[in-house]
Every structure is written in structure tokens, then in C-alpha cells.
Amino acid sequence: MNDGDSTENDEEGSEPDERPAEPSTEEAAFAFRSILDDEPYEDADSGAIDRPTAESGADSSPTGRTVRWCGSDSTASEAAAGTDDADIDSTADTETAAHPDPAEDAGRTNGSAETAAATAPEEVDRSTIESEDPEIAPSSVDLTEPSYYLNRELSELAFQRRVLHEVGDGDNPLLERVKFLAIVTTNMDEFFRKRVGGLKQQIAAGITEETPDGRTPREQWAEVLEEARPLLERQAEWYREEIRPALADAGIRIVEYDDLAAVERRKLREYFESSVLPTLTPLTFDPAHSFPFISNQSLSLAVLTRERPGVDLTFSRVKIPRNQLRFVQLGDDARYVRLEDIVRANLDLLFPDVEVVDTALFRVTRNAEVRRNEEVAEDLIEMIEEVIEERRFATAVRLEIERDAPDEIREILARELDLDDREVFALDGPLEYRDFADLTDLDRPELKLPEWSPQPHPQLGRCEDGTSVFDAIGDRDVLVHHPYHSFEGTVQRFLEAAANDPDVLAIKAAIYRTASDSQVIESLLEAARNGKQVAVMVELKARFDEENNLEWAKKLEEEGIHVAYGTIGYKTHTKTSLVVREEDDGVRLYSHIGTGNYHSETAKRYEDLGLLTADRDIGQDLVRLFNYFTGHSMHRDYRKLLIAPGNMRDRFVELVRAEAERARNGDDARIIAKMNRLEDPAIVRELYEASMAGVDIDLVVRDICRLRPGLAGISETIDVYSVVGRFLEHSRIFYFRAGGEDRYYIGSADWMTRNLDSRVEAITPIEDSGLQGRLETILETLLADDRNRWVMRSDGSYDRCRPAADGSTTDVHETFIRSALNDARNDPRT
């Protein structure tokens, strides 16, 4: 429920008997990477704190607003300045006592839960920071000091705790909580595979270089394992104590095999013998057999047997097949038995004539950071195929095992997988929660959020009403907002219309991720068949989607389409397409620049934005960009677009510094930035400098954030929020007041080093005043949300906002659902 989109990835099937490849986390139905205030001042009794902005007389717009702080009973000045550890913990304990809420524990500073997400900044010399002379203070502060930066990995785990909170939140419908139970597993799997795996590789290579927060790879690895343990234990606890009992109360019973009636056990034994047993392959480890390969993320059963009393025990591994139903229904009742329980209860049929002494369920996570030097690879496609294959045999980074597993089994697995004791997680639960997402398909609407169907865009109307997409875009820029607007009726329709329009000469598109049955790809194929010139940039290095993208690339080439397979040294992450159309007054360029992938399914669950425009400067910029994809020379200068690795970093730095300069001159200065991750240390330093100059800054950062808000003399004017809710907040929006000119941008890049320097990204300005107003509304609603929004403290912990005492609430997702429905109802064409 992470894109690199960070939380976007999951593992493909790794053995022949598994299900078809699992979609990546960004593609999966329950990804979150997943997996998220702008109101008048309120009374202290409401649970919100009034924190004035640096500007007096501010109104409620991004150009001068009031800030509503939620979820803390400390004073506004304490919240702004950042208290020491003792004050923070005390405040958190007071709030918990005043507002008892068991679900809140997952995201609180209780004990070490959130506070341990990052160490608090060391005490600094306030005499140098809090100088009365603003010209002296900034120059006397070393903004490279590690204490000013949070750790990337620990910040990611803090985000996962916010996702886990959704499991324990009793205000969520039950099956929504079950969905997040699955999301947490998907996200943590990816985290261990990518991030922990990467740390292990660095340790093995002897790397000791410190991160901006002052940690070596080994220190990060140790802290990450320590912080991940209570998170996974809490997930198991909430399943046992809340989710499973609540499901039972709702008539969805997950029952133990031993609790079944004799007749039911007999029927399940017959089912096992006829349907499951033939698919099982026991793999034994003894002097005659090497230790079996254990596939990534597969649920397995370790079995200890002996042929007769007094002889040594024999270890065998039995994989629980992924191509079988995990929850086996009993008759017509809403009662289910887990497949692993059925296998365990009938092992005598798999191991006849021997004694089954003991068993334990376990699960192995392997490193995904398999590297290849693409510069020396003879063929990039061959390299990608090798990476997919090698990933199956990568180093183990985590062992999850039943809490009561026999010591013999635990020791064998840890030894043979070469795992440290800290990498072994003994958990009291099912271990594998991804399949619990299947329960959300049950026909129980009362246990779910109301179903949402994305609506037509009011400016584009419906396909059947004869509205010309190109006429609409040519008249005025179109801003699409998924999942509130239909992907099929906007972006997909744009490409379908281009494929079949006789006046279209060429189509170009950059594909990072797409659906396995992508209609976008089908449109490009259709365009080629219709004689259009088609060029497609397919990113083969989109992690965990390499195989899917490789298949599409081959199909495109078979139709004679020009296919580029990425660029050496860079991953192409931009989400752009270009249509070249012959019109009465000459050739016209139509462009799409988005924040999300060309993926019809994730567009129903991920919040994203896209601009459809006939702006010629933007079109010409895309011409240059696509020429780079298929050629070899990279333009550094663009008319309007911010392109990485070209002008994007420099342009963002200029925009931030311009606000800082205005603040120093006594003018109103304002920055609002919404993104998935804020990781780049240089950008963090620029934001610190801007804050010290007096710029009012709001950052809506979904997960990783290195910046510490609220540090006295450093970041007092910076607030950081995270929104976690029904839809994965995936769009990137950047606002700069610019002396009243109001500059807005959207696009594919976060403020991460890799996005700014190592990926091909595109950010577009939004210049239409009406569309700027739409972005202003989006940002204002996010900053007013008190249902899904969390407030970050300077130590890296988060407090969840709470609705006002009068019961009024703002939910960003529900707000825009209502808005889309109203637009559709008021559209005369519908």
C-alpha cells in the first residue's frame, strides 16, 4: 500500500507451482505504498491547536492561511519550536490518557513505537541559532549536521505504522481493516526485500559510509530490525484480538481444524487427498539431500519426522501452494479453514510409515536488490531476464516463524539460510496476510466502504456523446484527477481517439507500469496498424514489473513500433505521452503529463493528477524528451517543463530560494509541496534556509521524510503532514507564491535524490487560472483533513488529527468523491 514509486512492489511467483505472478505493490489491488487544515481557529477543547502562520491577517487560501494542528494538547509554541524528548513523550502520554483509543497506539509515541522512528536532534547552541539578527543566524548554523536529518529507513517504518493504524481503527469498516491487514504485509515484504536487502549488500561489501543522519549500513540494519519487530507483532496481535473476533461476530468465521466436527474433518481430508496432496512436493534435508531451496515469500511448513523411536529427526519442507485457495469454505456457511491447517492435519498422507514429530509454519523473505552492470551487459533485455531469474535465488533477509516453533526447526532454518538471530521473527499469527485480501471480495457491502465508480470528466463528457477530445483540449487545458475522474474516459480515451483519428500523424508514450491487459498498449498497437508513427519508451527496469513490461515491449516491436528500452544510467519514471495531429492551420501537439502510471486498475485506487494540454511549448519540450529516449543526446534546457536530469533540480532550488529572498525582504512568502517522499538532503537544506528566512512552508509527504519540522531557529515555519486513507495519495503538487503570481506544478518526481538526479522525470507548470484554483482546493482540503491526516513532530513521530468536538469532520477522499458526483450530475451531457 512506495513508488519509486516507493511502495509499489511485490514479488512475482518464484516456483512453477505458484499462482501467476503477483502484481507489484503499485499494481496490486491492496497496495499502499500502500499505502494518505485549513480551517478557522478552534477552541482548545476541540483537540485542535491554533497555530498562527508567520503572516498576520492570513486568510484561508494557500497564499495566506491559518493552520490547524490536531492531536496534541501541548501549547502552540511547543509544537512549533520542537520540545526535547521528555516533553514529547509526556505530551503523548497525556493525550493518550485524555483520549483513550487502543487503535491510536500504532501511531503514537507510546514507549518506543513512533519516537524510535528516529533519534531526536542533539541539543544545539541556541545562542547561535536564536540570534536577533536574521542575517547572522543562518550563516552560523551547519545545516549538514546529522542531527537535522531523519533516517530514511526508520521514516519508512514510521509510515508503515500509520498504515497499520488503519487495521486497528474501529471507525473503518471491518473489511477495510482487513484490506489494510494485507497491505501491511505487502508493504513490509517490499521493505525487507528492497531496503533491508540493500543494507545487507552494503554490509557484505564492507561499506561504512554514513547517511546524512550519521548512520552506517550496519547501524541502520540493526535499528531497522529492532523497529520492525514490534510492528509485525502488533499486526499479529490485532489479527488475533480484533480482526478475527470481529469477523466472527459478522458471521465470517476462520475456524481451527481441531474444532471441526468429525464429519467436517473427514470431508476436508477427502478434499486434501484429491485436490491438494497431488500438488505438494516434500523436500527432505538429510545426508543424502541438500537443503531445499525455499522460494521468496512462500508460506511453508517445516516437518520433523523419524522412521522409528530413537533415531535422529529428519527435516522436510512442504510448500503451501499459492495456486490453491488459502481459505477453504465449509459447505455453504461463511466458515473457512486455512489451507495450511488442512495440510498440517493430514501430513500422515504425505509422510506415510513415519512418525510426524513436530511442525512449524515459516516464511522466508529474500533480497530483491539484484544488481547488474548494464553498461557491460551485451543486451539490456537479456540482462533484465537474468535479474528476474536471479531474484528467485537471492540472499534471505528475514525468517518469519510461528512463535511456538520447535528449537530444532528454528535453528536449522536460521543456520541454512545464514540468518542472524535478529533476522528471525517469531510471531503468533498466520504469518502470511496477503491472501486475507480475498475476504474483501465477499458480498458484504455493509462491511465495506461504499463502492466508488470514477466519474466522467465534466470538460470531456462521455465517449458516446460525440465530444471530440482534441476539440476540448484545444479549447482549454484539462486537469484530470484520479480516481475521482475515470481513467478510461480521460487518459485512455485520449490515446484511443489518437489511435483512430485519421488526422493524427504520430503518437509517443513513456510506459513505466501498465496493466497486464492494458488498453493503453492496445491503443498504441491499433495506432500502428492504422499507419500512425508510434514510438514507445518501455522502462524495463521498473522493479518487479520487468517481466510484464518485457512482454509488452516484444508485442509492440512485432507491430513495427519503435521501442526504446530505457537509457543507460537512468530509470525512466516520467508518465508522458504526445500526439501529433494535422489540422487546418498546421500540425498541432497534444500532450499528457501525469503523476501516475498508465494503469487502468491503479487509477481506480491511487490519487493522481494529469494535465491534457495543447500548449505548444509543452509539446515541443516533450518532442525533445522523446528524441532523447530514442536517440542519445539529452537536452538540458526546456521551454516550460522541468525535466530530470536536466533542469529540474536547479529550477526547484531557484523557486525555493526566490521565496526565501522575498521573505527576507519582508514580503509574503509561501511554499506548499505534496509528494510521496522527501529524501534529498540538498532540498532539505534549501527548505531549512527558507524557513530561517521566514517562508511559511507546508509539506504533505505521504511516507519518507528526512526533514525535521519545528526545530527552533531552523524549521519553525515548516509543518509536515502525512495523509493515509481510502486512496493512496500519489500525486505530486508544488506551489510557490512567487510574489503573488501563484506558480503551480504537477508531475512524476518526488524530492528524492534518485528522482532529481538518476531518473528521467517530468514536471509541468499549471498556468490556467481555473486549474490553479482546482489545485488550490486540493491542497486546502488536504490541509483541512482531520480524518486521514497525521502531524509530524521534530523527532519523526506522528500524531493523528481528530475531528472537532462538535462532530464536524473533513475527509479529503470523501470530499472529492462528492465533488465528482456533483460535477457529473450537473453536466447536461450526462
Secondary structure, DSSP 4 states (H G I P E B T S, - for coil): --BTTBT---PPP-STTSPSPPPPTTTSTT-------------GGGTEEEE--SSTT--SBTTB--EEEES--S-HHHHHH---HHHHHHHHHHHHHHS--GGGGGGS-STTTTGGGSPPPPP--HHHHS-S-TTTTGGG--TT-GGGB--HHHHHHHHHHHHHHHHH-TTS-HHHHHHHHHHHHHHHHHIIIIIIHHHHHHHHTT--PPPTTS--HHHHHHHHHHHHHHHHHHHHHHIIIIIHHHHHHTT-EE--GGGS-HHHHHHHHHHIIIIIGGG---EEEBTTBPPPP--TT-EEEEEEEESSTTSPPEEEEEE--TTS-SEEE-TTSSEEEEHHHHHHHTHHHHSTTSEEEEEEEEEEEE-------TTT-S-HHHHHHHHHHHHTTPPEEEEEEETT--HHHHHHHHHHTT--GGGEEEESS-S--GGGGGGGGSS-GGGSPPP--PBPPTTT--GGGT--HHHHHHHS-EEEEETTB-STTTHHHHHHHHHH-TTEEEEEEEESSB-TT-HHHHHHHHHHHTT-EEEEEE-TTSTT-HHHHHHHHHHHHHTT-EEE--BTTBEE--EEEEEEEEETTEEEEEEEEESS-B-TTGGGTEEEEEEEE--HHHHHHHHHHHHHHHSSPPP---SS-EEETTTHHHHHHHHHHHHHHHHHTT---EEEEEES-B--HHHHHHHHHHHHHT-EEEEEESS-B-B-TT-TTTSTTEEEEEE-SSSEE---EEEE-GGGT-EEEEES--BSHIIIIIEEEEEEEE--HHHHHHHHHHHHHHHH-SSSEEEE-TTS-EEE----TTS----HHHHHHHHHHHHHHH-TT-
